[in-house]
Amino acid sequence: MRSTDTDILKAAEAWRREGRGVAIATVVETWGSAPRPVGSHLVIDEDTNFLGSVSGGCVEGAVITEALDVIADGKPRMIEFGVADETAWQVGLSCGGRIKIYVERVD
Amino acid sequence: MRLSLLSDLNEERAARRAAVLVTEVGSGEQRLVREGQVGSDPLAKDLEDSLRQGKSRLAEQDGLQFFLTVQTPPVRVVVIGAVHISQALAPMAKGIDLDVTIIDPRTAFATPERFPDVPVLAEWPDTALPDVGIDPYTAVVALTHDPKIDDPALMAALRSKCFYIGALGSRKTHERRVQRLMASGFTEADLARIHAPIGLDIGAVSPAEIALSILAEIIASLRNERRRSA
């Protein structure tokens, strides 16, 4: 069962060793009622396969899109979702909280 | 993140050692700090705090922002007794990401057929436990109902820093157990660590319900303790 964060990191290592482009997204800060605690991971590969979660499914789509850019150019990014943010309405962080997510490539 | 760093992090976890991955958020620069190296790291105090709480978080130093990915070993439940309750408990524990090891010297009970997915050791607890190792991320659960199997396991658990000890049996059974363990030199404070009767009081009747109440009590001990220290 791959639901613990480290099993997710194990998968990230295995995927990279297979030669896939891989990014790791990590929740680094939360405000209000955020669905997943700080430290939660989402691992994404270049074909948009993913494991884990950084929210209850609300912003994963947007994070995966961002991760593809990170896999492409190798530059880590900090992204933020919240109710005050227009994109948050689009991707729907419906819980009313705010989260900051760090996305980095596995080199 | 460098693949070698990710690989080191995964290796520490597999070996049941705590570690912190430190990421300087601005530059993306990273280092892995193993449990034994925490004291000599520039962020020692932050690392110690976050390890004690078992929580990942941000930290700041000299105008730089760091993210601390805290990794503590997976929580493990060592079950003494390859009994009916344990058969229900093993798959449930796996479902909530707890590692399980079953120990029972009775070879008729401790069979892989009865426990297909978890390690089963057909040994006496005193023989098996030193190898299994009881660390602060371990819960010890005694379910045989037989003092000659349960007691040595409870003694080993009481001498360890495990975060949870539970023993099956009624209040009367536990009273007799307390007397035996006190005769072996344990104090009242030591024995207060034992949850008995075992499990949260949800009126559990069937083996599966009792397994659920035990696991709920283990989670409560794990999370409440961390909450208090936070």
Interface residues (C-beta under 8 A of the other chain):
Chain A: M1 S3 T4 D5 T6 D7 L9 K10 A12 E13 R16 R17 I24 T26 V28 E29 P37 V38 G39 K75 P76 M78 Y102 E104 R105 V106 D107
Chain B: M1 R2 L3 L6 S7 L9 N10 R13 T23 V25 G28 K55 S56 R57 L58 F67 T69 V70 Q71 P74 K94 G95 D97
